[in-house]
């Protein structure tokens, strides 16, 4: 009936080896006396219950989704949002949401913790069982892959190749499981790939290729979301509406349509029940983060705080009204630029579930990355200047600037027929980064230290403003020395020859090595800068981020030129200009 499990066989073998000398075991015991032990039956029963619960939950979810799909067109609608007619009303709606969040934080809680406490225990248990089934292959194969890579890592030739292939296959399985687990886990993998201050390089390299392509939901679900949001059907709001999605991501999908007044637009719609799914999975992550944070030596990671940052970004992306407000802000920030464009929100077709924005024609910048083009150098400088303005002037940074979210177009003058300078169109602005005034000053100071090549000062800044640090004074001194050596190597080069991506990556690697927990917004900015410089160098190998950053830094920090002069004075005359100390770091209000 049940074959003997490997665990029970190993258990008997261990029992045989450790039995007293006066007890003799007969290895040729009849099968009828060994095959169906209670130990075997308990193991198989436990595995069957776990597998059955997972399959049952998946089946239950599919049946309910099918049922919802059939009822969507017949269930009475309930309008869930107030029409938003202009920028000021949109801002007031978002401010009201922010006040609710601030009330929760003022009570001494966190947003993710508040969500976790409101979840049904039954739903949490069922979801944990489902995730257990999905992640079981990863848990089982992890020690095997670790052993194979360690054994083959020291070998050369075919042995090392085998280890590489096994590791790549395992990471492909991890990516597939994350995609099956749902939007929150896909986004978590993408977020983790931007945190080299927390995770090792191999983790970052493999998860950086994780994409969030999701099977699109039905047009009936889209129609219901539109009716719930605006009280009108697709036919009543649009002259034409493409039923097949242009693209479908982890959280939403987009359709092209034409409004009743003839305007070509893009309609972005959240996937059904995506917000409920996100809140349920965030609750499970919250439990896991608190468990890990309680383990010895893991507090420096500050996982609950990092999860709070991640959870907040997920909740912001699941409210399309916030993306509409981001479109308004980016439009104002680049109003004076004729070469940077963003879509415009179409009032009053804005709600939590649905966002209608202008359709912006253009060609994906990926086509320019794939081949040499006369416009490549212009596009690289244009993109880098735009990012420097976002980061160092506006303090409002697009945090998802991968090639799929950037279009290129070359306008033609209507009168002369001449081709105008190229334009960059920035799409999908749901995820942005804003620094507090204190963090912004610290970031500018650190960026200035990078420009000046002052590693020890940069290290002291990072230690002073670290959220958590579990390193001794001796280790802090080693961190300062390592940063000083890293910057000294950079200082030996011309500013235009510095590989900023490699430099920033090495800084985050040192932060992780010496267990200094930096602010997540800072890490996000650093990784965004690394990615952007990498894309820029693909377009123009001579591009240099530091050279482009100096004018913006000088414009916003009048003391930078004096600090740069002091640093070069220290290099030329060490006795005249002593090295900086902790007392040289200005004390901001609220510092401890």
C-alpha positions as CSV (number, residue, x, y, z in Angstrom):
1,X,0.0,0.0,0.0
2,X,2.6,2.6,1.1
3,X,6.3,2.1,0.2
4,X,8.8,2.7,2.9
5,X,9.9,6.3,2.9
6,X,13.6,7.2,2.5
7,X,13.4,9.0,5.9
8,X,12.1,5.8,7.7
9,X,14.7,3.7,5.9
10,X,17.5,6.0,7.1
11,X,15.9,6.1,10.6
12,X,16.1,2.2,10.8
13,X,19.6,2.2,9.5
14,X,20.6,4.7,12.1
15,X,18.8,2.7,14.8
16,X,20.7,-0.5,13.7
17,X,24.1,1.2,13.9
18,X,23.5,2.6,17.4
19,X,21.7,-0.4,19.0
20,X,23.2,-2.1,22.1
21,X,25.7,-4.9,21.3
22,X,23.4,-7.5,22.8
23,X,20.6,-6.7,20.3
24,X,20.8,-8.3,16.9
25,X,18.9,-7.0,13.9
26,X,17.9,-9.3,11.1
27,X,18.2,-7.2,7.9
28,X,16.1,-9.8,6.0
29,X,12.9,-9.1,7.8
30,X,9.8,-10.1,5.8
31,X,8.3,-7.2,3.9
32,X,4.9,-7.5,5.6
33,X,6.6,-6.5,8.9
34,X,8.5,-3.5,7.6
35,X,6.6,-1.8,4.7
36,X,3.7,-0.3,6.6
37,X,5.2,1.1,9.9
38,X,3.4,3.8,11.7
39,X,6.3,6.1,10.9
40,X,5.9,5.6,7.2
41,X,2.2,6.1,7.3
42,X,2.5,9.3,9.3
43,X,5.0,10.8,6.8
44,X,2.9,9.9,3.8
45,X,-0.3,11.2,5.6
46,X,1.4,14.5,6.4
47,X,2.6,14.9,2.8
48,X,-0.8,14.0,1.4
49,X,-2.6,16.5,3.7
50,X,-0.2,19.3,2.7
51,X,-0.4,18.5,-1.0
52,X,-4.1,18.0,-0.9
53,X,-4.7,21.3,0.9
54,X,-2.5,23.2,-1.6
55,X,-4.2,21.6,-4.6
56,X,-7.6,22.1,-3.0
57,X,-6.9,25.8,-2.3
58,X,-5.7,26.3,-5.9
59,X,-8.8,24.6,-7.2
60,X,-11.1,26.6,-4.9
61,X,-9.5,29.8,-6.2
62,X,-9.9,28.8,-9.8
63,X,-13.6,27.9,-9.3
64,X,-14.2,31.2,-7.6
65,X,-12.4,33.2,-10.4
66,X,-14.5,31.4,-13.0
67,X,-17.6,32.1,-11.0
68,X,-16.7,35.8,-10.7
69,X,-16.0,35.9,-14.5
70,X,-19.5,34.5,-15.3
71,X,-21.2,36.9,-12.8
72,X,-19.3,40.0,-13.8
73,X,-21.7,41.2,-16.5
74,X,-24.8,40.4,-14.4
75,X,-23.9,41.6,-10.9
76,X,-25.3,45.1,-10.1
77,X,-22.5,47.7,-10.1
78,X,-21.6,49.8,-7.1
79,X,-19.8,53.1,-7.9
80,X,-16.8,53.1,-5.5
81,X,-15.2,56.5,-6.3
82,X,-15.9,60.2,-6.5
83,X,-15.4,61.8,-9.9
84,X,-12.1,63.7,-10.0
85,X,-12.3,66.8,-12.3
86,X,-9.0,68.6,-11.8
87,X,-5.6,68.7,-10.3
88,X,-6.6,70.3,-7.0
89,X,-9.4,67.8,-6.4
90,X,-7.0,65.0,-7.2
91,X,-4.4,66.3,-4.7
92,X,-7.1,66.8,-2.0
93,X,-8.2,63.1,-2.4
94,X,-4.6,61.9,-2.0
95,X,-4.0,64.2,0.9
96,X,-7.0,62.6,2.7
97,X,-5.5,59.2,2.1
98,X,-2.2,60.3,3.5
99,X,-3.8,61.7,6.6
100,X,-5.4,58.2,7.3
101,X,-1.9,56.7,7.0
102,X,-0.4,59.3,9.3
103,X,-3.1,58.5,11.9
104,X,-2.1,54.9,11.9
105,X,1.6,55.7,12.2
106,X,0.9,58.3,14.9
107,X,-0.7,55.5,17.0
108,X,2.6,53.8,17.1
109,X,1.9,51.1,14.4
110,X,3.0,50.4,10.8
111,X,1.0,50.2,7.7
112,X,1.9,46.6,7.0
113,X,1.4,45.6,10.7
114,X,-2.0,47.3,10.6
115,X,-2.9,45.3,7.5
116,X,-1.7,42.0,9.0
117,X,-3.8,42.4,12.1
118,X,-6.9,42.9,10.0
119,X,-6.5,39.7,7.9
120,X,-8.6,36.6,8.5
121,X,-6.6,33.8,10.2
122,X,-8.4,31.2,8.1
123,X,-7.3,33.0,4.9
124,X,-3.8,33.4,6.2
125,X,-3.5,29.6,7.0
126,X,-4.8,28.6,3.6
127,X,-2.5,31.0,1.8
128,X,0.5,29.8,3.8
129,X,-0.4,26.2,2.8
130,X,-0.6,27.2,-0.9
131,X,2.7,29.0,-0.7
132,X,4.2,26.0,1.1
133,X,3.3,23.8,-1.9
134,X,4.7,26.3,-4.4
135,X,8.0,26.9,-2.6
136,X,8.5,23.3,-1.5
137,X,10.7,22.4,-4.6
138,X,13.0,25.4,-3.8
139,X,13.3,24.4,-0.1
140,X,14.1,20.8,-1.0
141,X,16.6,21.6,-3.7
142,X,18.5,24.4,-2.0
143,X,20.9,22.2,0.0
144,X,21.5,20.1,-3.0
145,X,22.3,23.1,-5.2
146,X,24.5,24.6,-2.5
147,X,26.5,21.4,-2.2
148,X,26.9,21.0,-6.0
149,X,28.1,24.6,-6.5
150,X,30.5,24.3,-3.6
151,X,32.0,21.0,-4.8
152,X,32.3,22.1,-8.4
153,X,33.3,25.7,-7.6
154,X,36.8,24.7,-6.7
155,X,37.1,22.5,-9.9
156,X,38.0,23.8,-13.3
157,X,36.6,22.8,-16.7
158,X,33.6,20.6,-17.0
159,X,33.1,20.4,-13.2
160,X,32.7,24.2,-12.9
161,X,30.4,24.2,-15.9
162,X,28.1,21.7,-14.3
163,X,27.8,23.8,-11.2
164,X,27.0,26.9,-13.2
165,X,24.3,25.1,-15.2
166,X,22.7,23.6,-12.0
167,X,22.7,27.0,-10.3
168,X,21.2,28.8,-13.4
169,X,18.5,26.1,-13.6
170,X,17.7,26.5,-9.9
171,X,17.4,30.3,-10.2
172,X,15.1,29.9,-13.3
173,X,12.9,27.7,-11.0
174,X,12.9,30.4,-8.4
175,X,11.8,33.0,-10.9
176,X,9.0,30.7,-12.1
177,X,7.8,30.0,-8.6
178,X,7.8,33.8,-7.8
179,X,5.6,34.4,-10.9
180,X,3.2,31.6,-9.9
181,X,3.0,33.0,-6.3
182,X,1.4,36.3,-7.4
183,X,2.1,40.0,-7.9
184,X,3.4,40.7,-4.4
185,X,6.1,38.0,-4.7
186,X,7.2,39.1,-8.2
187,X,7.5,42.7,-7.0
188,X,9.3,41.5,-3.9
189,X,11.9,39.7,-6.1
190,X,12.3,42.8,-8.3
191,X,12.6,45.0,-5.2
192,X,15.2,42.7,-3.6
193,X,17.3,42.9,-6.8
194,X,17.7,46.6,-6.1
195,X,19.1,46.0,-2.6
196,X,22.7,45.0,-2.8
197,X,23.1,46.4,0.7
198,X,21.0,43.5,2.0
199,X,21.6,40.6,-0.5
200,X,24.7,39.0,-2.0
201,X,25.7,39.6,-5.7
202,X,24.6,36.3,-7.0
203,X,21.1,36.9,-5.6
204,X,21.0,40.4,-7.2
205,X,22.3,39.2,-10.6
206,X,19.8,36.4,-11.0
207,X,16.7,38.3,-9.8
208,X,17.5,41.4,-11.8
209,X,16.1,39.5,-14.9
210,X,12.8,38.8,-13.2
211,X,9.9,40.2,-15.3
212,X,6.3,40.6,-14.3
213,X,4.4,39.5,-17.4
214,X,1.0,38.3,-16.3
215,X,-1.8,36.7,-18.3
216,X,-4.3,39.5,-18.9
217,X,-7.7,39.4,-17.3
218,X,-10.9,39.4,-19.4
219,X,-12.5,42.4,-21.0
220,X,-15.6,41.7,-18.9
221,X,-13.4,42.3,-15.8
222,X,-12.2,45.5,-17.3
223,X,-15.7,46.6,-18.1
224,X,-16.8,45.9,-14.6
225,X,-13.9,48.0,-13.1
226,X,-14.8,50.9,-15.4
227,X,-18.5,50.7,-14.4
228,X,-17.7,50.5,-10.7
229,X,-15.4,53.5,-11.1
230,X,-17.4,55.8,-13.3
231,X,-20.9,54.4,-13.6
232,X,-20.7,54.0,-17.4
233,X,-19.9,51.0,-19.6
234,X,-17.0,50.8,-22.1
235,X,-19.4,51.5,-25.0
236,X,-20.8,54.7,-23.3
237,X,-17.3,56.2,-22.5
238,X,-15.3,55.3,-25.7
239,X,-15.9,55.3,-29.4
240,X,-13.6,52.3,-29.7
241,X,-11.8,50.1,-27.2
242,X,-9.2,47.4,-28.0
243,X,-10.3,44.3,-26.1
244,X,-6.8,42.8,-26.1
245,X,-4.3,44.4,-23.6
246,X,-1.3,46.2,-25.0
247,X,0.7,45.0,-22.0
248,X,-0.1,43.2,-18.7
249,X,2.1,43.6,-15.6
250,X,1.9,42.2,-12.1
251,X,-0.6,44.8,-10.9
252,X,-2.5,46.2,-13.9
253,X,-2.9,46.0,-17.7
254,X,-3.4,48.6,-20.3
255,X,-5.7,49.0,-23.3
256,X,-5.7,51.5,-26.1
257,X,-9.0,53.4,-26.8
258,X,-10.6,56.4,-28.3
259,X,-12.8,58.7,-26.2
260,X,-16.1,60.2,-27.3
261,X,-14.3,63.4,-28.4
262,X,-11.9,61.5,-30.6
263,X,-8.8,61.6,-28.3
264,X,-6.6,58.5,-28.4
265,X,-5.9,57.3,-24.9
266,X,-4.5,54.5,-22.8
267,X,-6.7,52.8,-20.2
268,X,-4.9,51.3,-17.3
269,X,-6.9,48.8,-15.1
270,X,-6.0,47.0,-12.0
271,X,-6.3,43.2,-12.1
272,X,-9.3,41.8,-10.2
273,X,-8.7,41.3,-6.5
274,X,-5.1,42.4,-6.8
275,X,-5.2,44.7,-3.7
276,X,-6.7,41.9,-1.6
277,X,-3.9,39.5,-2.8
278,X,-1.2,42.1,-2.0
279,X,-2.5,42.7,1.5
280,X,-2.7,39.0,2.3
281,X,0.8,38.3,1.1
282,X,2.2,41.4,2.8
283,X,0.7,40.0,6.1
284,X,2.6,36.7,5.6
285,X,5.8,38.5,4.8
286,X,5.3,40.6,7.9
287,X,5.1,37.5,10.1
288,X,8.3,36.1,8.4
289,X,10.2,39.4,8.8
290,X,9.5,39.5,12.5
291,X,10.6,35.9,13.0
292,X,13.9,36.6,11.1
293,X,14.4,39.9,12.9
294,X,14.3,38.0,16.2
295,X,17.1,35.7,15.3
296,X,20.6,36.4,16.7
297,X,22.7,38.6,14.4
298,X,19.9,39.5,12.0
299,X,18.6,42.7,13.6
300,X,21.0,44.9,11.6
301,X,19.0,44.0,8.5
302,X,16.0,45.7,10.0
303,X,13.7,43.6,7.9
304,X,10.4,44.8,9.4
305,X,11.4,48.4,8.4
306,X,12.5,47.3,4.9
307,X,9.2,45.4,4.5
308,X,7.3,48.5,5.6
309,X,9.0,50.5,2.8
310,X,8.3,47.7,0.3
311,X,4.7,47.3,1.4
312,X,4.1,51.0,1.1
313,X,5.4,51.0,-2.4
314,X,3.1,48.1,-3.3
315,X,0.0,49.9,-1.8
316,X,0.9,53.1,-3.7
317,X,1.1,51.2,-7.0
318,X,-2.3,49.6,-6.4
319,X,-3.9,53.1,-6.2
320,X,-4.0,54.5,-9.7
321,X,-5.0,57.9,-8.4
322,X,-1.5,58.3,-7.1
323,X,0.0,57.6,-10.5
324,X,-2.3,60.3,-11.9
325,X,-0.9,62.7,-9.4
326,X,2.6,61.7,-10.3
327,X,1.9,62.4,-13.9
328,X,0.8,65.9,-12.9
329,X,4.0,66.5,-10.9
330,X,6.3,65.2,-13.6
331,X,4.4,67.4,-16.1
332,X,5.0,70.5,-14.0
333,X,8.7,69.6,-13.3
334,X,9.5,69.2,-17.0
335,X,7.1,71.9,-18.3
336,X,10.0,74.0,-19.5
337,X,11.7,71.2,-21.4
338,X,10.7,70.5,-24.9
339,X,12.6,67.2,-25.0
340,X,11.1,65.3,-22.0
341,X,7.4,64.3,-22.2
342,X,5.0,62.4,-19.9
343,X,1.4,61.4,-20.6
344,X,-1.4,63.6,-19.2
345,X,-4.2,62.2,-17.0
346,X,-7.6,62.5,-18.7
347,X,-10.2,64.0,-16.3
348,X,-12.6,62.9,-14.9
349,X,-11.6,59.3,-15.8
350,X,-9.4,58.7,-12.8
351,X,-10.1,56.3,-9.9
352,X,-8.4,53.9,-7.6
353,X,-9.0,51.0,-10.1
354,X,-8.8,52.8,-13.5
355,X,-6.6,55.5,-15.0
356,X,-7.1,57.0,-18.4
357,X,-4.2,58.9,-19.8
358,X,-3.1,60.3,-23.2
359,X,-1.6,57.9,-25.7
360,X,2.0,58.9,-26.4
361,X,3.4,57.6,-29.6
362,X,7.1,56.6,-29.9
363,X,9.6,53.9,-30.3
364,X,11.0,51.9,-27.4
365,X,14.5,53.0,-26.5
366,X,15.4,49.3,-26.6
367,X,15.7,49.6,-30.4
368,X,18.4,52.2,-30.0
369,X,20.3,50.1,-27.4
370,X,20.4,47.2,-29.8
371,X,22.3,49.0,-32.6
372,X,24.3,52.1,-33.4
373,X,22.3,55.1,-34.3
374,X,23.2,58.8,-34.9
375,X,20.9,59.9,-32.1
376,X,22.4,57.7,-29.4
377,X,24.7,60.2,-27.9
378,X,22.0,62.8,-27.8
379,X,19.6,60.4,-26.1
380,X,22.2,59.3,-23.5
381,X,22.9,62.9,-22.5
382,X,19.2,63.8,-22.5
383,X,18.3,60.9,-20.3
384,X,21.1,61.5,-17.9
385,X,20.4,65.2,-17.6
386,X,16.7,64.4,-16.9
387,X,17.6,62.0,-14.2
388,X,20.1,64.4,-12.6
389,X,17.3,67.0,-12.5
390,X,14.9,64.5,-10.9
391,X,17.4,63.5,-8.3
392,X,19.4,66.6,-7.5
393,X,16.9,69.4,-8.2
394,X,13.2,68.2,-8.0
395,X,13.6,65.4,-5.4
396,X,11.0,63.5,-7.4
397,X,12.6,60.5,-9.1
398,X,11.1,58.0,-11.4
399,X,12.0,54.7,-9.7
400,X,11.2,52.3,-12.5
401,X,13.2,53.6,-15.5
402,X,13.9,50.4,-17.3
403,X,14.0,50.5,-21.2
404,X,10.4,49.3,-21.5
405,X,9.2,52.5,-19.8
406,X,11.1,55.0,-22.1
407,X,10.0,55.9,-25.6
408,X,11.9,57.9,-28.2
409,X,10.2,60.1,-30.8
410,X,11.6,62.7,-33.3
411,X,9.0,65.4,-33.9
412,X,8.7,67.1,-37.3
413,X,8.1,70.9,-37.6
414,X,4.6,71.5,-39.1
415,X,5.8,74.5,-41.1
416,X,9.3,73.7,-42.3
417,X,9.0,69.9,-42.3
418,X,12.4,69.7,-40.6
419,X,13.1,67.1,-37.9
420,X,13.2,68.5,-34.4
421,X,15.6,67.4,-31.6
422,X,14.6,64.0,-30.2
423,X,12.2,63.6,-27.3
424,X,12.1,61.1,-24.4
425,X,8.7,59.9,-23.2
426,X,8.6,58.6,-19.6
427,X,5.9,56.0,-18.9
428,X,4.6,54.1,-15.9
429,X,5.3,56.6,-13.2
430,X,3.4,54.8,-10.5
431,X,6.6,54.2,-8.5
432,X,8.6,57.3,-7.4
433,X,11.1,58.1,-4.8
434,X,11.1,61.3,-2.6
435,X,13.6,62.0,0.2
436,X,12.8,63.8,3.4
437,X,14.7,67.1,3.7
438,X,17.2,65.5,6.1
439,X,17.8,62.5,3.9
440,X,18.1,64.8,0.9
441,X,20.9,66.8,2.5
442,X,22.7,63.6,3.5
443,X,22.4,62.2,0.0
444,X,23.7,65.4,-1.5
445,X,26.6,65.4,1.0
446,X,27.4,61.8,0.1
447,X,27.2,62.4,-3.6
448,X,29.4,65.4,-3.1
449,X,31.9,63.2,-1.3
450,X,31.9,60.8,-4.3
451,X,32.6,63.7,-6.7
452,X,35.4,65.0,-4.4
453,X,36.8,61.5,-4.0
454,X,36.6,61.8,-0.2
455,X,35.9,58.2,1.0
456,X,36.4,58.6,4.7
457,X,34.0,61.5,4.9
458,X,31.4,59.5,2.9
459,X,31.9,56.6,5.3
460,X,31.4,58.8,8.4
461,X,28.2,60.1,6.8
462,X,26.9,56.6,6.3
463,X,27.8,55.5,9.8
464,X,26.3,58.6,11.4
465,X,23.0,58.3,9.6
466,X,22.7,54.5,9.5
467,X,19.3,53.1,10.6
468,X,21.0,50.1,12.3
469,X,24.6,49.1,12.7
470,X,26.1,46.1,14.4
471,X,29.8,46.7,14.0
472,X,32.4,47.5,16.6
473,X,34.4,50.7,16.6
474,X,37.3,48.7,15.1
475,X,35.0,47.5,12.3
476,X,33.8,51.1,11.7
477,X,37.4,52.2,11.3
478,X,38.0,49.3,8.9
479,X,34.9,50.5,6.9
480,X,36.3,54.0,6.8
481,X,39.7,52.7,5.6
482,X,38.1,50.5,3.0
483,X,36.0,53.5,1.7
484,X,39.1,55.7,1.7
485,X,41.0,53.1,-0.3
486,X,38.1,52.7,-2.8
487,X,37.9,56.4,-3.3
488,X,41.7,56.8,-3.5
489,X,41.6,54.4,-6.5
490,X,38.9,56.6,-8.1
491,X,40.8,59.8,-7.3
492,X,43.8,58.6,-9.3
493,X,41.6,58.7,-12.4
494,X,40.2,61.6,-14.3
495,X,36.6,62.4,-13.4
496,X,35.5,61.4,-16.9
497,X,37.1,58.0,-16.6
498,X,35.4,56.9,-13.4
499,X,32.9,54.0,-13.7
500,X,30.2,55.3,-11.4
501,X,28.2,52.1,-11.6
502,X,31.0,50.0,-10.4
503,X,31.9,52.5,-7.7
504,X,28.4,52.7,-6.2
505,X,28.0,48.9,-6.4
506,X,31.3,48.5,-4.4
507,X,30.0,51.0,-1.8
508,X,26.8,49.0,-1.3
509,X,28.9,45.8,-1.1
510,X,31.0,47.4,1.7
511,X,27.8,48.5,3.5
512,X,26.6,44.9,3.5
513,X,30.0,43.4,4.5
514,X,30.2,45.7,7.6
515,X,26.5,45.4,8.4
516,X,25.5,49.1,8.2
517,X,21.8,49.5,7.4
518,X,21.2,52.4,5.2
519,X,17.8,54.0,4.3
520,X,15.9,52.1,1.6
521,X,15.3,55.2,-0.4
522,X,19.0,55.8,-0.6
523,X,19.7,52.2,-1.8
524,X,16.9,52.6,-4.4
525,X,18.4,55.9,-5.6
526,X,21.9,54.3,-5.8
527,X,20.6,51.3,-7.8
528,X,18.5,53.5,-10.1
529,X,21.7,55.5,-10.8
530,X,23.7,52.4,-11.5
531,X,21.0,51.1,-13.9
532,X,20.7,54.4,-15.6
533,X,24.4,54.8,-16.1
534,X,24.6,51.3,-17.6
535,X,21.9,52.2,-20.1
536,X,23.6,55.5,-20.9
537,X,26.9,53.8,-21.5
538,X,25.2,51.4,-23.9
539,X,24.1,54.4,-25.9
540,X,27.3,56.4,-25.5
541,X,30.4,54.6,-24.1
542,X,32.0,58.0,-23.3
543,X,29.1,59.1,-21.0
544,X,30.1,59.9,-17.5
545,X,27.6,60.4,-14.7
546,X,29.9,62.4,-12.4
547,X,30.8,64.9,-15.1
548,X,27.0,65.4,-15.7
549,X,26.3,65.7,-12.0
550,X,28.8,68.5,-11.1
551,X,26.7,71.4,-12.6
552,X,23.6,70.2,-10.7
553,X,25.5,69.7,-7.4
554,X,27.2,73.1,-7.7
555,X,23.9,74.8,-8.4
556,X,22.3,73.3,-5.3
557,X,25.4,73.2,-3.0
558,X,27.4,76.5,-3.1
559,X,30.0,75.0,-0.7
560,X,30.8,72.1,-3.0
561,X,33.6,74.0,-4.9
562,X,35.2,75.0,-1.6
563,X,35.0,71.4,-0.3
564,X,36.5,70.1,-3.6
565,X,39.3,72.6,-3.3
566,X,40.0,71.4,0.3
567,X,40.1,67.8,-0.8
568,X,42.5,68.4,-3.5
569,X,44.6,70.5,-1.0
570,X,44.7,67.5,1.3
571,X,46.0,65.3,-1.5
572,X,48.7,67.8,-2.5
573,X,49.6,69.1,1.0
574,X,48.6,66.6,3.6
575,X,50.3,68.5,6.4
576,X,48.5,71.8,5.6
577,X,45.0,70.3,5.2
578,X,44.3,67.7,7.9
579,X,41.9,64.8,7.1
580,X,38.2,65.3,8.1
581,X,36.9,64.1,11.4
582,X,33.5,63.3,12.8
583,X,33.3,66.8,14.1
584,X,33.3,68.1,10.5
585,X,29.9,66.5,9.8
586,X,27.2,69.1,10.4
587,X,24.7,68.1,13.1
588,X,21.2,68.3,11.7
589,X,18.1,68.9,13.9
590,X,16.9,65.6,15.2
591,X,20.2,63.9,15.1
592,X,21.2,61.8,18.1
